Amino acid sequence: MVSGGVRERRPADNGFDQILEHPDWDPYPIQEAVRDVPLHETGGLAVLESDTGSGKTEAALARYVRLFREGLVDGLYFAVPTRTAATQLHDRVTDAVKRLFPEDLRPPVVQAVPGYIKADDATATRLPDGFAVRWDEQVQHRGWAAESSKRYLAAPIAVGTVDQVLLSTLQASHAHMRATALLRHFLVVDEVHASDTYMTRLMDRVLDQHLAAGGHALLMSATLGASARVHLTTDSGNLPSQDEAETEDYPLVTHVDADRTDPASVHAASSDTHKTVDPTLSDNADDPKSVAQRALRHAQNGARVLVIRNLSRQPSGCIETQHALESRTDNDDLLFGVNGTPAPHHSRFAPDDRQQLDDAIEATFGPDTPRRGSGRRTTASNCPRR
């Protein structure tokens, strides 16, 4: 396979000219630091801690390009916590891959989210028998890995939810297939701090297996902390003192070889953008009427308001807040929805509806929307905050 095609798919450059959306943009120092982390032929792990908006995605792609050119990886799996984040990120990675690879050698980019059948910009239709899938003729073979969740990790490049990786270490159907397919991939896990204790233990097992086989991984977070960093990059687990932790630089790139015995850190500046966040604690957050009243007040003043009910397994919180909002305004323009129908953003909708909700949430809160002058309020479970 190395001589037959996989290794021939060399991206155009190992710099940022093709990765960044505009060729005249300069990468941030933290992005260059991630790309330039030493390569370990026997496998390696890097941890990137940097603020939101500092270009962690582009840094990960630059790292992948360098590893791929050196023959140390054959593919990429980009894991994020939620479906919404994976949907949005898939489009960004697809666009970057178009710039990186010539068309005749371009690997497909699969959206590894159950309920979707998408490779690159093409979406397939599942036929009534539940198994067969229909693609446009020119896309058919490129979309093979997108047709079933058990194949996701076999895609040359895939962007999906982190659970698809964690399933490789459980006693579940096709776990060995998933684990084997992942071994030669560059594993990127974003928002690594978002995992609970159980998921963290599973990720530990994934990393142990991946690094032991000579794999490469990058973990990214804006708010990881010293304790989690030490846990991920060393076997000893010796935590720094409070004084030592407070003097550590940020943003920070920590890297170590597969043995995880001698981690090293590099500090570099990220973006020059700063913002002030003014949190306010409320003792009536469980009262849908109070939440609705506050949300509408800010939306009427031109703000974009996201009401997050943190537990997806309790959809009643979303529904009650949604009803409270709808009963307090006749202006549907203030309410998030699809096709003129107000609705909360929640994972328990049918797959086709979820896709429309994902597109709508991106249009409402995405980077290309106006910042001011158009108030909008959205009730959601935990997904959109990613």
C-alpha positions as CSV (number, residue, x, y, z in Angstrom):
1,M,0.0,0.0,0.0
2,V,2.9,2.3,0.6
3,S,4.0,2.1,-3.0
4,G,0.6,1.7,-4.4
5,G,-1.0,4.9,-3.4
6,V,-1.3,5.8,0.2
7,R,2.2,7.2,0.5
8,E,1.9,8.9,-2.9
9,R,-0.8,11.2,-1.5
10,R,1.6,13.8,-0.4
11,P,0.1,17.1,0.5
12,A,1.3,20.1,-1.4
13,D,3.4,21.6,1.5
14,N,4.2,21.0,5.1
15,G,3.6,24.7,6.0
16,F,0.4,26.7,6.6
17,D,-0.1,28.1,3.1
18,Q,-2.7,25.5,2.2
19,I,-4.0,24.9,5.7
20,L,-5.0,28.4,6.6
21,E,-8.1,29.7,4.8
22,H,-6.3,32.7,3.4
23,P,-2.8,32.2,2.0
24,D,-1.7,35.7,3.2
25,W,-2.4,34.8,6.9
26,D,0.5,34.1,9.1
27,P,0.3,31.2,11.6
28,Y,0.4,32.0,15.3
29,P,3.6,31.0,17.2
30,I,1.6,28.3,19.1
31,Q,0.5,26.7,15.8
32,E,4.1,26.6,14.6
33,A,5.2,25.1,17.9
34,V,2.7,22.2,17.5
35,R,3.9,21.5,14.0
36,D,7.6,21.6,15.0
37,V,7.3,19.3,18.0
38,P,10.0,16.6,17.6
39,L,9.0,13.5,15.7
40,H,9.5,10.1,17.4
41,E,9.7,7.2,15.0
42,T,8.5,4.8,17.8
43,G,5.4,6.9,18.5
44,G,4.7,10.1,20.4
45,L,2.1,12.2,22.3
46,A,1.7,16.0,22.3
47,V,-0.7,18.0,24.5
48,L,-1.8,21.5,23.3
49,E,-3.2,23.9,25.9
50,S,-4.3,27.1,24.2
51,D,-7.3,29.5,24.3
52,T,-10.4,29.2,22.2
53,G,-9.9,30.8,18.8
54,S,-6.1,30.3,18.7
55,G,-6.2,27.9,15.7
56,K,-5.8,24.6,17.4
57,T,-7.6,22.8,14.5
58,E,-5.1,24.3,12.0
59,A,-2.2,23.4,14.3
60,A,-3.4,19.8,14.4
61,L,-3.6,19.7,10.6
62,A,-0.1,21.0,10.3
63,R,1.1,18.3,12.6
64,Y,-0.7,15.7,10.6
65,V,0.9,16.9,7.4
66,R,4.4,16.7,8.8
67,L,3.8,13.2,10.2
68,F,2.2,12.1,6.9
69,R,5.1,13.4,4.8
70,E,7.6,11.5,7.0
71,G,5.6,8.3,6.6
72,L,4.8,8.0,10.3
73,V,1.0,8.0,9.9
74,D,-1.3,6.9,7.1
75,G,-4.4,8.8,8.1
76,L,-6.1,11.1,10.6
77,Y,-9.0,10.8,13.0
78,F,-10.2,14.0,14.6
79,A,-12.3,13.3,17.7
80,V,-14.5,15.9,19.3
81,P,-17.1,15.5,22.2
82,T,-20.4,16.2,20.3
83,R,-22.2,15.7,17.1
84,T,-22.6,19.4,16.5
85,A,-18.9,20.1,16.8
86,A,-18.1,17.1,14.5
87,T,-20.5,18.4,11.9
88,Q,-19.0,21.9,11.8
89,L,-15.4,20.6,12.0
90,H,-15.9,18.2,9.1
91,D,-16.6,21.0,6.8
92,R,-13.5,22.9,7.8
93,V,-11.2,19.8,7.5
94,T,-12.8,19.0,4.1
95,D,-12.0,22.5,2.8
96,A,-8.4,22.3,4.2
97,V,-7.8,18.9,2.6
98,K,-9.0,20.3,-0.8
99,R,-6.2,22.9,-0.5
100,L,-3.6,20.4,0.7
101,F,-3.9,17.6,-1.9
102,P,-4.2,17.6,-5.6
103,E,-7.6,16.4,-6.8
104,D,-6.6,13.1,-8.3
105,L,-4.8,12.1,-5.1
106,R,-7.1,13.6,-2.5
107,P,-8.2,11.2,0.3
108,P,-11.9,11.3,1.2
109,V,-12.9,13.1,4.5
110,V,-15.6,11.0,6.2
111,Q,-18.0,12.5,8.7
112,A,-17.9,9.9,11.5
113,V,-21.2,10.7,13.2
114,P,-24.0,8.0,13.3
115,G,-27.0,9.1,11.4
116,Y,-25.0,10.9,8.8
117,I,-23.6,9.3,5.6
118,K,-21.2,11.9,4.3
119,A,-17.9,11.9,2.6
120,D,-16.3,15.2,1.5
121,D,-19.3,17.3,0.4
122,A,-21.4,14.4,-0.8
123,T,-24.3,12.9,1.2
124,A,-25.6,9.4,0.5
125,T,-29.1,8.0,0.9
126,R,-29.8,4.9,2.8
127,L,-32.2,2.7,0.9
128,P,-35.4,1.2,2.5
129,D,-33.8,-2.2,3.4
130,G,-31.7,-0.4,5.9
131,F,-28.3,-1.7,4.6
132,A,-27.8,-0.6,1.1
133,V,-26.6,3.0,0.4
134,R,-26.8,5.0,-2.7
135,W,-24.1,7.5,-3.7
136,D,-23.6,9.6,-6.8
137,E,-21.6,7.4,-9.1
138,Q,-18.4,9.5,-8.9
139,V,-18.4,9.3,-5.1
140,Q,-19.4,5.7,-4.5
141,H,-16.0,4.2,-3.6
142,R,-14.8,7.3,-1.7
143,G,-17.8,7.0,0.7
144,W,-17.3,3.3,1.7
145,A,-16.1,4.1,5.2
146,A,-19.0,6.5,5.8
147,E,-21.6,3.8,5.3
148,S,-21.3,2.2,8.7
149,S,-20.0,3.3,12.0
150,K,-17.8,0.2,12.3
151,R,-15.9,1.4,9.3
152,Y,-15.4,5.0,10.4
153,L,-11.8,4.5,11.6
154,A,-10.8,2.9,8.3
155,A,-11.3,6.2,6.5
156,P,-8.1,7.9,5.4
157,I,-9.3,11.0,7.2
158,A,-12.4,11.1,9.5
159,V,-13.9,13.7,11.7
160,G,-16.3,12.4,14.3
161,T,-17.2,12.0,17.9
162,V,-14.8,10.7,20.5
163,D,-17.0,7.7,21.4
164,Q,-16.1,6.1,18.1
165,V,-12.5,5.9,19.3
166,L,-13.4,4.8,22.8
167,L,-15.4,1.8,21.4
168,S,-12.1,0.4,20.2
169,T,-11.2,-0.4,23.7
170,L,-14.5,-1.9,24.9
171,Q,-15.8,-5.4,24.7
172,A,-18.1,-4.4,21.9
173,S,-18.8,-5.6,18.4
174,H,-16.1,-4.8,15.9
175,A,-13.8,-3.4,18.6
176,H,-10.7,-5.1,17.2
177,M,-11.5,-3.7,13.7
178,R,-11.8,-0.2,15.1
179,A,-8.6,-0.6,17.1
180,T,-6.6,-2.0,14.2
181,A,-7.8,0.7,11.8
182,L,-6.8,3.4,14.3
183,L,-3.2,2.3,14.8
184,R,-1.7,4.0,11.8
185,H,-3.8,7.1,12.2
186,F,-2.8,10.4,13.8
187,L,-5.3,10.6,16.6
188,V,-6.4,14.1,17.5
189,V,-8.7,14.6,20.5
190,D,-10.2,18.0,21.1
191,E,-11.8,19.3,24.3
192,V,-10.0,16.5,26.2
193,H,-10.9,18.1,29.5
194,A,-14.6,17.5,28.8
195,S,-14.4,13.7,29.5
196,D,-15.8,12.4,32.7
197,T,-13.9,9.9,34.9
198,Y,-15.1,6.8,33.0
199,M,-14.3,8.3,29.6
200,T,-10.9,9.4,30.9
201,R,-10.0,5.8,31.9
202,L,-11.1,4.6,28.5
203,M,-9.0,7.2,26.8
204,D,-6.0,6.2,28.9
205,R,-6.4,2.6,27.5
206,V,-6.7,3.9,23.9
207,L,-3.6,6.0,24.3
208,D,-1.6,3.1,25.9
209,Q,-2.5,0.8,23.0
210,H,-2.0,3.5,20.4
211,L,1.4,4.6,21.6
212,A,2.6,1.0,22.3
213,A,2.0,0.3,18.6
214,G,4.1,3.3,17.5
215,G,1.1,5.6,17.0
216,H,1.0,9.4,17.3
217,A,-1.6,11.4,19.1
218,L,-2.4,15.1,19.9
219,L,-4.7,16.1,22.8
220,M,-6.1,19.6,22.8
221,S,-7.8,21.7,25.4
222,A,-8.3,25.3,26.5
223,T,-8.6,24.5,30.2
224,L,-6.7,21.2,30.9
225,G,-4.8,22.0,34.0
226,A,-1.5,20.7,35.5
227,S,-3.0,17.6,37.1
228,A,-4.6,16.3,33.9
229,R,-1.5,17.2,31.8
230,V,0.8,15.2,34.2
231,H,-1.5,12.3,34.2
232,L,-1.6,12.2,30.4
233,T,2.1,12.7,29.7
234,T,3.9,10.7,32.4
235,D,3.7,7.3,34.0
236,S,4.8,8.6,37.4
237,G,1.9,11.0,38.0
238,N,4.0,13.3,40.2
239,L,2.0,16.5,40.4
240,P,3.7,19.9,40.6
241,S,3.3,22.0,43.7
242,Q,0.8,24.8,43.8
243,D,3.5,27.4,43.4
244,E,5.0,25.5,40.4
245,A,1.7,25.1,38.8
246,E,0.9,28.8,39.1
247,T,4.2,29.7,37.3
248,E,3.7,27.4,34.3
249,D,3.3,29.2,31.0
250,Y,0.2,29.3,28.9
251,P,-0.4,28.6,26.1
252,L,1.7,25.4,26.3
253,V,2.7,22.5,24.2
254,T,3.9,19.4,26.1
255,H,5.4,16.5,24.2
256,V,6.8,13.1,25.0
257,D,7.7,9.8,23.3
258,A,5.7,6.6,23.4
259,D,7.3,5.6,26.8
260,R,6.0,8.8,28.4
261,T,9.0,9.0,30.7
262,D,10.5,12.5,30.0
263,P,8.0,15.1,28.8
264,A,9.2,18.5,27.6
265,S,7.2,21.7,27.3
266,V,7.3,24.6,24.9
267,H,5.6,27.9,25.5
268,A,4.5,30.1,22.5
269,A,2.1,33.0,22.1
270,S,-1.3,32.3,20.6
271,S,-3.7,34.9,19.1
272,D,-3.5,38.5,20.1
273,T,-7.3,38.6,20.7
274,H,-8.6,39.1,24.2
275,K,-12.0,39.3,25.7
276,T,-13.5,39.8,29.2
277,V,-16.0,37.3,30.5
278,D,-18.2,38.5,33.4
279,P,-19.9,35.4,35.0
280,T,-22.9,35.9,37.3
281,L,-24.2,33.2,39.6
282,S,-28.0,32.7,39.7
283,D,-30.0,30.8,42.3
284,N,-33.0,30.4,40.0
285,A,-31.4,28.6,37.1
286,D,-33.8,25.6,37.5
287,D,-36.8,27.9,37.1
288,P,-37.7,27.9,33.3
289,K,-39.8,31.0,33.6
290,S,-37.0,33.0,35.2
291,V,-34.5,31.7,32.7
292,A,-36.8,32.6,29.8
293,Q,-37.5,36.1,31.1
294,R,-33.7,36.8,31.4
295,A,-32.9,35.3,28.0
296,L,-35.6,37.3,26.2
297,R,-34.5,40.5,27.8
298,H,-31.0,40.1,26.4
299,A,-32.2,38.9,23.0
300,Q,-34.4,41.9,22.7
301,N,-31.4,44.1,23.3
302,G,-29.6,42.5,20.3
303,A,-27.6,39.7,22.1
304,R,-27.3,36.1,21.0
305,V,-28.4,34.0,23.9
306,L,-27.6,30.3,24.4
307,V,-29.5,28.6,27.2
308,I,-27.8,25.3,28.0
309,R,-29.5,22.6,30.0
310,N,-26.5,20.5,30.9
311,L,-28.0,17.0,31.0
312,S,-29.1,15.5,27.7
313,R,-30.8,12.6,29.5
314,Q,-33.3,15.1,31.1
315,P,-34.9,16.7,28.0
316,S,-37.7,18.1,30.1
317,G,-35.4,20.9,31.1
318,C,-35.1,22.0,27.5
319,I,-38.8,21.6,26.7
320,E,-40.0,23.5,29.7
321,T,-37.7,26.4,29.0
322,Q,-38.7,26.3,25.4
323,H,-42.4,26.5,26.3
324,A,-41.7,29.3,28.7
325,L,-39.9,31.3,26.0
326,E,-42.6,30.7,23.4
327,S,-45.3,31.8,25.8
328,R,-43.6,35.1,26.5
329,T,-43.0,36.4,22.9
330,D,-44.9,36.6,19.7
331,N,-41.7,37.5,17.8
332,D,-40.5,34.2,16.3
333,D,-37.5,36.0,14.9
334,L,-36.1,35.9,18.5
335,L,-36.5,32.1,18.7
336,F,-34.2,29.5,17.3
337,G,-35.8,27.1,15.0
338,V,-36.0,25.4,11.6
339,N,-38.2,26.3,8.7
340,G,-40.0,28.9,10.8
341,T,-40.8,26.5,13.6
342,P,-39.3,27.2,17.0
343,A,-37.4,24.2,18.5
344,P,-34.7,23.4,21.0
345,H,-31.5,21.9,19.8
346,H,-31.4,18.4,21.3
347,S,-29.9,15.0,20.3
348,R,-33.2,13.1,20.6
349,F,-34.6,14.4,17.4
350,A,-34.7,12.1,14.4
351,P,-31.4,12.0,12.3
352,D,-32.8,14.2,9.4
353,D,-34.1,16.8,11.9
354,R,-30.8,16.8,13.8
355,Q,-29.0,17.6,10.6
356,Q,-31.2,20.6,10.0
357,L,-30.8,21.7,13.6
358,D,-27.0,21.4,13.4
359,D,-27.0,23.5,10.2
360,A,-29.3,26.1,11.9
361,I,-27.1,26.3,15.1
362,E,-24.1,26.9,12.9
363,A,-25.8,29.6,11.0
364,T,-26.9,31.3,14.2
365,F,-23.7,31.1,16.3
366,G,-21.0,30.3,13.7
367,P,-18.0,32.6,13.0
368,D,-19.6,34.1,9.8
369,T,-22.7,35.5,11.5
370,P,-23.0,39.1,12.6
371,R,-21.9,39.8,16.1
372,R,-24.4,42.4,17.0
373,G,-27.8,43.8,15.9
374,S,-29.8,40.6,15.5
375,G,-30.9,39.1,18.8
376,R,-31.6,35.4,18.9
377,R,-32.2,32.9,21.7
378,T,-31.5,29.2,21.6
379,T,-32.4,26.5,24.1
380,A,-30.2,23.5,23.9
381,S,-28.7,20.5,25.7
382,N,-25.0,20.2,26.2
383,C,-24.0,19.9,22.5
384,P,-23.8,23.4,21.1
385,R,-21.5,24.8,23.8
386,R,-18.6,22.9,22.2
